[in-house]
Amino acid sequence: MRTKWIAAAVALACAGVAQADTAAKAGATTKTVDDPRIAAILDSLGKVRTVESVALSPDGKHLAWAVKTNGKPVVEVADADGHNARRITKSSGCSEIGVIWAPDSRHLAFLSDCAGKAPGVEEGKQNDINVVDIAGKAAPQRLTHLTGYIDGLEWRPDGKALAFLYVPNATRRASATAAAKVQTGEVGVEGIEIQQVAMVEASGGAVTTLSPAGLHVYEFTFAPDSRRIAYVAAEPPGDNNWWVAKLYVQPAAPTAKGKPVTVVDTATLSGPLKDLQMAVPRFSPDGSRIAFIGGLMSDQGSTGGDIWTVSSNGGAAPVDVTPGITTTPAWIAWTGADELLVSEAAAGASRVSHYALSANGEASATTLFELPMTIGDGRLSMSVSLNSDASKAAFTASSYDKPYEVHLASLDGKAAPEAITSFNAGLKPSWGKAESITWTNEGHDVQGWLLYPANYNPKKHYGMIVSIHGGPAAAVTPRWPGAGYGGAPLSALGYFVFMPNPRGSYGQGEAFVQANRKDFGYGDLRDVLAGVDAIEKSHAVDDKRLGLTGWSYGGFMTMFAVTQTHRFSAAVAGAGISNWQSYYGQNLIDQWMKPYFGASVYDDPGVYGKSSAINFIKEVRTPTLIVVGERDAETPAPQSFEFWHALRAQNVPTSLVVYPGEGHGFARDASRRDVLARALAWFDRYLPATGK
């Protein structure tokens, strides 16, 4: 059945009919490019210059960044205060990303696709490693001639080599959010692509692999003495098995003897980390311990949990050094023998803290700074770039009212970070102001973000659209939007937009993250509706004009919520899940489900059935637009077909749009713009912002 559904979607899209309509009385979703309001919103979203990555030199004297210029990111080097920025290449039409300094603070490595397109690679051109001496006048040296996918570039601490994640002869990005390969041949056996740790000498030469071919590596790090690497890895297929990955340590030389040593296998543990996920492994300065983030995580790359430490030699149980904290650490770095720098989600904000480990293993935190912004340096979630003595940090930051700029922070806790670039000076939001909203529900402290309508008039009442984030293990933090789906464009069209962080989200501690296990669509939905009630008591929101939307888990919540309440007048479900029981057998990432549902669907179908929208479909009255990528591995298109088909049978106004070749995260700018335009038009039709 899955093959037939997808074949139907492809046929529709290729024929130029990217939507399927409901009964004749509902009409069709109209094309939106002729609406000048929507065209203006889309145009404004495309003006921002994003900063793809930023790195502070170890000596703290220079910065490097990759900033969008004429549609492509290019590498620039500047003084540490942002002055005297200059390009280091003369290429045009190429992408330059992933800047990282050598320990000598003189050599800079980055990835460039100037060499041309890789055979068979789905997205873009082939990236290769380039190194430039910023003190000299020579052009960057191309170190590699790869054919495949490369990511996670890192200098070996001794500065003599670079390591990276590599998938030889890759046909796609090594990510479950990328468009899935066409499922033909012997599924699960043929065409498996494995990501390994590879290395090349800083002077160039042959690329060698470090990790074994039988393990798919997701993250890695060097020991300070350069002699070992630690990594999180699992048996292939890589898309599915991150949720059961183990932490390994092995020698860092390709000719060294010794197999990987399993340091942590959460399946064999007892206690709170059992069967949960791990990310961001980091060796202590003396190499004796490894710290990592461990917790319930629904997606690789969306990192959150407690901080754990374990002996780097294995044989000991990991220790939770942050039990009971009410924030969510996402990234860590050792800054001393018993000191960690931690980036963490804190009730919808980004916080950087100093954690001191005590003799009994527990850590005490001191906040260095907190921003109502989204921060990162382009490597991992909330990562920042440090100088060698960890006295300064560089990162990019943006919010709903401040577009992307490079920021520099002194880590003495005495001053707030400062923006040191002006790439987007003069760029103003076309949406309304943002406000943090807090409320309590059923014993939980809950937080979310509210965007006011553009050109807000306090004498008027407005419609409000609730936008629920994906995950569920994630959080809404303020960021400047791109030309894709999100809440800010809806605000620009004249709505209040409420973006809650209900139970299951990051930012309130690990117990809060785990509070929706075996309870999808119930406690989390009650948190959302309680937030709506709280807003309506203090803001000019018309309860008769509420809308609902979300992508991924938010798409599921949208589908499920319209079966539980008639409070919403219109909905847009992106990449949603309508039937957890059929989804279990359709998706390519089923390993994530057992930690959340407690068992497989074959062992406990009831827990899946109670959260399946399809089992309550007779209750739906809300006009619902449904959108999905044709090659979505995380939330397969048949889930959207099933919901659309059921709505049609109930004569509920609906439309289904399937985007050919797209995965869970849309890669093509045309697709991102089209889905946003259709959603704006849908709400404008069924949920006028201020009444008509």
C-alpha positions in Angstrom: 0.0 0.0 0.0 2.8 2.4 0.8 4.2 2.1 -2.7 0.9 2.8 -4.3 0.3 5.9 -2.1 3.7 7.4 -3.0 3.3 6.5 -6.7 0.0 8.4 -6.6 1.7 11.4 -5.0 4.4 11.5 -7.6 1.9 11.2 -10.4 -0.1 14.1 -9.0 3.0 16.3 -8.6 4.5 15.5 -11.9 1.3 16.3 -13.6 1.4 19.8 -12.1 -1.4 19.0 -9.7 0.4 19.2 -6.3 -2.9 19.2 -4.3 -5.9 16.9 -3.9 -9.1 18.6 -3.1 -12.1 17.8 -1.0 -15.7 17.8 -2.1 -16.8 20.3 -4.7 -18.4 22.6 -2.2 -15.1 23.1 -0.4 -13.4 24.4 -3.6 -9.6 24.2 -4.3 -6.6 25.9 -2.7 -5.9 28.8 -5.0 -2.4 29.8 -6.2 -1.0 32.5 -4.0 1.7 34.2 -6.0 -0.8 36.8 -7.1 -1.6 38.0 -3.6 0.6 41.1 -3.1 0.6 40.7 0.7 2.0 37.2 0.6 4.5 38.0 -2.1 5.8 40.9 0.1 6.2 38.6 3.1 8.1 36.0 1.1 10.3 38.7 -0.4 11.1 40.2 3.0 12.1 36.7 4.4 14.6 36.3 1.6 16.6 39.4 2.4 18.4 38.2 5.5 22.1 37.4 5.2 22.6 34.3 7.4 25.8 33.4 9.1 26.4 29.7 8.4 29.3 29.2 10.8 31.7 31.2 13.0 35.0 30.4 14.7 37.2 32.2 17.2 40.9 31.6 16.8 42.6 29.8 19.8 44.7 32.9 20.6 41.5 35.0 20.6 42.9 37.5 18.0 40.8 36.6 14.9 37.4 35.5 13.8 36.4 33.6 10.8 32.8 33.2 9.5 30.9 32.0 6.5 28.2 34.6 5.6 25.6 34.5 2.9 26.7 36.7 0.0 24.9 36.8 -3.3 23.0 33.7 -2.3 26.0 31.6 -1.3 28.0 31.5 2.0 31.6 32.7 1.7 34.4 32.7 4.2 35.8 35.9 5.7 38.5 36.5 8.3 38.4 39.5 10.7 40.0 40.8 13.8 38.4 39.6 17.0 36.3 42.8 17.3 34.9 42.2 13.8 36.9 44.9 12.1 39.1 44.5 9.0 37.0 41.7 7.6 38.2 40.3 4.3 37.5 37.4 2.0 40.1 34.7 1.7 39.1 33.3 -1.7 38.3 34.9 -5.0 35.9 32.2 -6.1 32.3 33.0 -7.2 29.2 30.9 -7.3 30.6 28.5 -4.7 29.6 27.7 -1.2 32.2 27.9 1.6 31.1 26.5 5.0 32.3 24.9 8.2 35.2 27.2 9.3 37.5 25.9 11.9 40.9 27.1 13.2 44.0 25.1 13.6 45.6 25.1 17.1 48.3 27.5 15.8 45.7 30.2 15.2 47.2 30.7 11.8 45.7 28.1 9.6 42.0 28.0 8.8 40.2 25.0 7.4 36.8 25.1 5.7 34.7 23.2 3.2 34.3 24.4 -0.4 32.3 23.1 -3.3 34.2 25.0 -6.0 35.5 21.7 -7.5 32.1 20.9 -8.9 29.2 18.5 -8.6 29.7 15.1 -7.1 28.4 12.2 -9.1 25.1 11.0 -7.6 25.0 13.4 -4.7 21.4 14.7 -4.4 22.0 18.1 -2.9 24.5 20.6 -4.3 28.1 20.2 -5.3 30.9 18.1 -3.8 32.5 19.7 -0.7 36.3 19.3 -0.2 38.6 20.4 2.6 40.6 23.6 2.0 43.2 25.1 4.3 44.6 28.6 4.1 47.4 30.4 6.0 45.9 33.7 6.9 49.3 35.2 7.6 50.5 34.5 4.0 49.4 35.5 0.6 48.9 32.1 -1.0 45.5 30.9 -2.1 43.8 28.2 0.0 45.1 24.7 -0.6 42.6 22.0 -1.5 43.5 19.0 0.6 41.0 16.4 -0.6 39.4 15.1 -3.7 36.3 13.4 -2.2 33.3 11.8 -3.8 30.7 11.6 -1.1 29.2 13.4 1.9 31.4 15.2 4.4 30.5 16.9 7.7 31.8 17.6 11.2 35.3 18.9 10.3 37.7 19.0 13.2 41.4 19.6 13.7 43.4 17.0 15.6 44.6 18.8 18.7 48.3 18.5 17.6 47.4 20.4 14.4 48.9 17.8 12.1 45.7 16.4 10.7 42.0 17.0 10.2 39.2 14.5 10.8 35.7 14.5 9.6 32.5 12.4 9.1 32.5 10.9 5.6 30.1 8.8 3.6 31.9 7.6 0.4 29.8 7.7 -2.7 26.8 9.2 -0.9 23.6 9.9 -2.7 22.1 12.1 0.0 23.0 13.8 3.3 23.5 11.5 6.2 20.3 12.6 8.0 16.9 11.2 8.5 15.5 14.6 7.6 17.0 14.4 4.1 14.9 13.0 1.3 14.9 9.2 1.6 16.3 7.0 -1.1 13.7 5.4 -3.3 12.9 2.1 -1.5 13.6 -0.4 -4.2 15.6 -3.6 -4.4 16.2 -5.5 -1.1 15.1 -2.9 1.3 17.3 -2.5 4.3 20.1 -4.5 2.7 21.0 -2.9 -0.6 22.3 0.7 -0.9 23.1 1.2 2.7 25.3 4.2 3.2 27.6 4.3 6.3 29.2 7.4 7.8 32.7 6.9 9.3 35.3 9.0 10.9 38.0 9.8 8.3 41.2 11.7 8.4 43.7 13.5 6.2 47.1 15.0 7.0 47.2 18.8 7.2 49.7 18.8 4.4 47.4 16.7 2.2 47.6 13.2 0.9 45.4 10.1 1.1 42.2 10.0 3.1 42.1 7.2 5.7 39.2 5.9 7.8 39.5 5.5 11.5 36.2 4.0 12.6 35.2 0.5 11.5 33.0 0.0 8.4 30.4 -1.8 10.5 29.5 1.3 12.6 27.6 4.4 11.5 29.2 7.4 13.4 27.0 10.4 14.3 29.5 12.5 16.3 33.1 12.2 17.3 35.8 14.1 19.3 39.5 13.8 19.9 41.2 13.2 23.2 43.5 16.2 24.1 46.6 14.2 23.4 45.4 13.3 19.9 45.8 9.6 20.6 42.2 8.6 20.9 38.8 9.4 19.6 35.4 9.0 21.2 32.2 8.7 19.1 28.5 7.9 19.2 27.7 5.2 16.7 25.4 2.3 15.9 25.1 -0.4 13.4 23.6 0.7 10.1 21.2 1.9 8.8 22.2 5.2 10.2 18.9 7.0 9.8 17.2 4.6 12.1 19.7 3.5 14.7 20.9 6.8 16.4 18.3 6.1 19.1 20.1 2.9 20.1 23.7 4.2 19.5 26.5 3.5 21.9 29.5 5.6 23.1 32.8 4.2 21.9 36.5 5.0 22.4 39.3 3.8 20.1 42.8 4.8 18.9 42.9 7.8 16.6 45.6 6.5 14.2 44.5 4.5 11.2 47.4 2.0 11.7 46.9 1.6 15.5 45.8 -1.7 16.8 42.8 -2.1 19.0 39.1 -2.4 18.4 36.6 0.2 19.7 35.8 -0.1 23.4 32.2 0.3 24.3 32.1 3.0 27.1 28.3 3.4 27.4 25.5 1.2 26.1 22.3 2.6 27.5 20.4 -0.7 26.8 22.5 -2.4 29.5 22.0 0.2 32.1 19.6 0.5 35.0 18.3 3.8 36.2 17.2 7.0 34.4 19.5 6.7 31.4 18.4 3.2 30.4 17.4 3.1 26.7 17.9 6.8 26.2 20.1 8.8 23.9 23.6 10.3 24.0 25.2 13.2 22.2 28.2 15.6 22.5 30.9 13.4 24.0 33.9 15.4 25.3 37.2 14.2 26.9 38.3 15.8 30.1 41.6 17.7 29.9 43.5 14.7 31.2 41.6 12.3 29.0 40.4 10.2 32.0 36.7 11.0 31.7 34.2 11.7 29.0 31.3 14.1 29.6 28.2 13.8 27.4 24.6 14.9 27.2 22.2 12.0 28.0 18.4 12.0 28.0 15.2 11.4 26.0 15.8 12.9 22.5 13.4 12.5 19.7 15.7 13.7 16.9 19.5 13.5 16.2 20.8 17.1 16.3 18.0 18.3 18.6 20.1 17.7 21.7 19.0 17.9 25.3 19.3 16.1 28.6 21.3 15.9 31.8 25.1 16.0 31.8 26.8 12.7 32.5 30.4 11.7 33.1 32.0 8.3 32.6 35.5 6.8 32.7 37.0 7.0 29.2 38.4 3.4 29.6 34.9 1.9 30.1 33.9 -0.6 32.7 32.1 1.9 34.9 28.5 3.2 35.0 28.0 6.9 34.0 27.2 9.4 36.6 24.5 12.1 36.3 26.2 15.3 37.5 23.1 17.5 36.9 20.1 15.6 38.5 17.0 17.6 39.0 18.1 20.8 37.2 15.3 22.8 35.5 17.1 23.7 32.4 18.2 21.6 29.4 21.9 21.4 28.6 22.5 21.0 24.8 26.3 21.6 24.4 29.3 21.2 26.6 33.0 21.9 26.7 35.6 21.2 29.4 37.3 24.4 30.6 39.2 22.9 33.5 39.8 19.7 35.4 36.4 19.9 37.0 34.8 22.7 35.0 32.4 22.7 32.1 31.0 25.4 29.9 27.4 24.6 29.1 24.9 26.0 26.6 21.4 25.2 27.7 17.8 25.9 26.9 16.1 27.8 29.8 12.4 28.4 29.5 12.5 29.6 25.9 15.8 31.5 26.2 19.5 30.5 25.5 21.7 30.4 28.5 25.5 29.9 28.8 26.6 28.7 32.2 29.7 27.6 34.1 29.3 24.2 35.8 31.7 23.2 38.6 31.9 19.5 39.4 32.1 18.7 43.0 33.8 15.8 44.8 30.6 13.8 44.9 30.1 14.3 41.2 27.2 16.8 41.2 27.7 20.1 39.5 26.8 23.6 40.6 25.9 26.2 37.9 26.7 29.8 37.5 24.9 31.7 34.8 27.3 33.7 32.6 24.7 35.2 30.3 21.2 34.5 29.0 19.6 35.8 25.8 16.1 35.7 24.4 17.7 34.6 21.1 18.8 31.5 19.3 22.6 31.0 19.4 25.1 28.7 17.8 28.4 28.5 15.8 27.2 26.2 13.0 28.5 22.9 14.4 26.0 21.5 16.9 22.9 22.7 18.6 23.8 25.7 20.7 27.5 25.2 20.3 29.8 28.2 20.7 33.4 28.7 19.6 36.0 29.3 22.4 39.5 30.6 22.5 42.1 28.3 24.1 41.7 29.5 27.7 37.9 29.7 27.4 37.8 33.4 28.4 35.8 34.3 25.2 33.2 32.8 23.1 31.9 33.6 19.6 28.6 32.6 18.0 25.8 33.8 15.8 22.6 35.0 17.4 19.2 36.1 16.1 15.8 36.8 17.5 12.4 37.9 16.2 13.5 41.5 16.2 17.3 41.1 15.6 18.5 39.3 12.4 21.7 37.2 12.3 25.0 38.8 13.5 28.2 37.4 14.9 28.4 38.0 18.7 31.4 38.0 21.0 31.1 37.3 24.7 33.5 37.6 27.5 33.0 34.6 29.8 33.7 36.4 33.1 30.0 36.9 33.6 30.4 40.7 33.9 29.0 41.9 30.5 26.4 40.8 28.0 27.6 39.5 24.6 27.9 42.1 21.9 27.1 42.0 18.2 30.3 42.8 16.3 29.0 42.6 12.7 26.3 44.5 10.8 25.5 42.2 8.0 21.8 42.9 8.3 21.9 46.5 9.5 18.6 48.2 8.5 16.7 45.0 8.1 13.4 45.3 10.0 10.8 42.6 10.8 7.6 42.6 8.9 5.9 40.8 11.8 4.9 42.1 15.2 6.7 42.2 18.5 7.5 39.1 20.6 6.6 38.4 24.2 7.5 35.5 26.5 4.4 34.0 28.0 4.4 31.8 31.1 1.6 29.9 32.8 1.1 26.8 35.0 -0.9 23.7 34.2 -1.4 20.5 36.2 1.7 21.2 38.3 3.9 22.2 35.4 5.5 25.6 34.7 5.1 26.2 31.0 6.5 28.8 28.7 5.9 29.9 25.1 6.4 32.8 22.8 3.6 35.2 21.5 4.0 37.2 18.3 1.7 40.2 18.0 0.1 41.0 14.7 2.0 43.3 12.4 0.7 46.9 12.8 -1.0 45.9 16.0 -3.9 48.1 17.1 -4.8 47.6 20.8 -8.4 48.7 20.0 -9.0 45.7 17.8 -9.4 42.0 18.4 -7.4 39.6 16.3 -7.4 35.9 15.3 -4.6 33.8 16.8 -2.8 30.9 15.3 -1.2 28.3 17.6 2.0 26.9 16.1 3.3 23.8 17.8 7.0 22.8 17.3 8.4 19.5 16.1 10.2 17.0 18.2 8.6 16.7 20.7 12.1 17.0 22.4 12.8 20.5 21.1 11.9 24.1 22.1 10.9 27.4 20.5 13.6 30.0 21.1 13.4 33.4 19.2 15.1 33.4 15.9 15.0 35.5 12.7 12.9 33.4 10.2 14.0 32.3 6.8 11.8 31.8 3.7 10.2 28.6 5.2 7.3 27.6 7.3 7.0 29.2 10.7 5.1 31.6 12.9 6.6 35.0 11.9 5.0 35.1 8.4 1.6 34.5 10.0 2.1 37.4 12.3 3.0 39.5 9.3 -0.3 38.6 7.8 -2.1 40.1 10.8 -2.5 37.3 13.4 -1.4 36.8 16.9 0.9 33.7 16.8 1.3 31.6 19.9 4.3 29.2 19.9 4.1 27.1 23.1 6.7 24.8 24.7 4.4 22.3 26.3 5.5 19.2 28.3 7.8 17.1 26.3 9.8 20.3 25.3 13.3 21.4 26.3 13.9 24.2 28.7 12.3 23.1 32.0 14.5 20.0 32.9 14.5 16.4 32.0 11.4 15.4 34.0 9.4 17.9 31.9 10.9 16.5 28.7 9.7 13.0 29.7 6.3 14.1 30.9 4.6 13.2 27.7 5.9 9.6 27.4 2.9 7.3 26.5 0.7 10.3 26.5 1.0 12.0 23.1 -1.7 14.5 22.4 -3.2 14.6 25.9 -1.1 16.4 28.6 0.8 18.3 26.0 -2.4 19.5 24.3 -3.9 20.5 27.7 -0.8 22.6 28.3 -1.3 24.3 24.9 -5.0 25.0 25.5 -4.2 26.3 29.0 -1.7 28.7 27.4 -4.4 29.9 24.9 -6.7 30.5 27.9 -4.0 32.5 29.7 -3.3 34.7 26.6 -7.0 35.4 26.0 -7.3 36.8 29.5 -4.7 39.5 28.9 -4.6 40.0 25.1 -7.0 41.1 22.4 -7.5 37.6 21.0 -10.9 36.5 19.5 -11.6 33.0 20.7 -13.9 32.5 17.8 -11.0 32.9 15.4 -8.3 30.4 16.5 -6.1 28.5 14.1 -3.7 25.6 14.5 -0.5 24.5 12.7 2.7 22.6 13.2 5.3 20.5 11.4 6.5 16.9 12.2 5.4 16.4 15.9 3.5 19.7 15.5 1.9 18.2 12.4 0.7 15.2 14.5 -0.5 17.6 17.2 -2.5 19.5 14.6 -4.1 16.3 13.2 -4.9 15.0 16.7 -6.1 18.3 18.2 -8.8 18.8 15.6 -10.2 15.4 16.6 -10.3 16.5 20.3 -11.7 20.0 20.1 -13.7 22.2 17.8 -12.0 25.3 19.1 -9.9 25.9 16.0 -11.5 27.3 12.8 -8.7 26.3 10.4 -5.6 24.2 10.5 -2.5 23.4 8.5 -0.7 20.1 9.3 2.8 19.8 8.0 4.5 16.3 7.8 2.1 15.0 10.3 1.2 11.5 11.7 -2.4 10.5 11.7 -2.2 6.8 12.7 0.6 5.7 15.0 -0.2 2.1 14.5 0.3 2.1 10.7 3.1 4.7 11.0 5.2 2.2 13.0 5.4 0.0 10.0 5.8 2.7 7.4 8.5 5.0 8.7 12.3 4.4 8.4 13.1 5.5 12.0 11.0 3.3 14.2 13.7 3.0 16.9 12.7 6.4 18.3 9.3 5.2 19.3 9.9 2.6 22.0 11.4 5.0 24.4 8.3 7.2 24.1 5.6 4.5 23.9 7.2 2.0 26.2 6.9 -1.0 23.8 6.6 -1.8 20.1 3.2 -1.5 18.4 3.2 -5.3 18.2 3.5 -5.6 21.9 1.2 -2.8 23.0 -1.0 -1.6 20.1 -3.3 0.2 22.5 -0.9 2.9 23.6 -0.4 3.7 19.9 -4.1 3.6 19.2 -5.1 6.0 21.9 -2.9 8.8 20.4 -4.0 8.1 16.7 -6.1 10.9 15.2 -7.6 8.4 12.8 -9.4 6.7 15.6 -11.3 9.9 16.4 -11.8 11.1 12.8 -15.6 11.4 13.1 -15.1 14.4 15.4 -13.3 16.6 13.0 -15.0 19.8 11.7 -11.9 22.0 11.1 -10.9 22.8 7.5 -7.4 21.4 7.3 -4.6 21.8 4.7 -2.1 18.9 4.7 1.4 19.2 3.3 4.2 16.7 3.1 7.4 15.7 1.2 7.0 12.8 -1.2 10.2 11.1 0.1 9.8 11.9 3.8 11.5 9.1 5.8 10.4 10.4 9.3 6.7 11.0 8.6 5.9 9.2 5.4 3.5 10.6 2.9 0.9 7.8 3.4 0.2 9.3 6.9 -0.9 12.5 5.2 -2.9 10.6 2.6 -4.7 8.7 5.3 -5.8 11.8 7.1 -6.8 13.6 3.9 -8.8 10.6 2.7 -10.6 10.4 6.1 -11.4 14.2 6.1 -12.8 13.9 2.6 -15.0 11.0 3.7 -16.4 13.3 6.5 -16.9 16.2 4.0 -14.5 18.3 5.9 -12.8 21.0 3.8 -9.3 19.8 3.1 -6.5 19.8 0.6 -3.4 17.7 0.3 -0.1 19.0 -1.2 2.7 16.5 -1.8 6.1 18.0 -2.8 8.0 15.7 -5.2 11.5 14.7 -4.2 11.4 16.5 -0.8 12.1 14.8 2.6 11.2 15.8 6.1 13.0 19.1 5.8 12.4 20.7 2.5 15.7 21.3 0.6 14.5 23.4 -2.3 13.8 27.1 -1.8 10.8 26.9 -4.2 9.2 24.2 -2.1 9.7 26.2 1.1 8.2 29.3 -0.4 5.3 27.4 -1.9 4.3 25.7 1.3 4.4 28.9 3.2 2.4 30.7 0.6 -0.3 28.0 0.6 -0.6 28.0 4.3 -0.9 31.8 4.5 -3.7 31.6 1.9 -5.5 28.8 3.7 -5.6 30.7 7.0 -6.5 33.9 5.2 -9.5 32.1 3.6 -10.9 30.2 6.6 -9.6 32.4 9.4 -9.6 36.1 8.6 -7.1 37.9 10.9 -9.4 40.7 11.9 -12.8 39.7 10.7 -14.5 40.6 7.4 
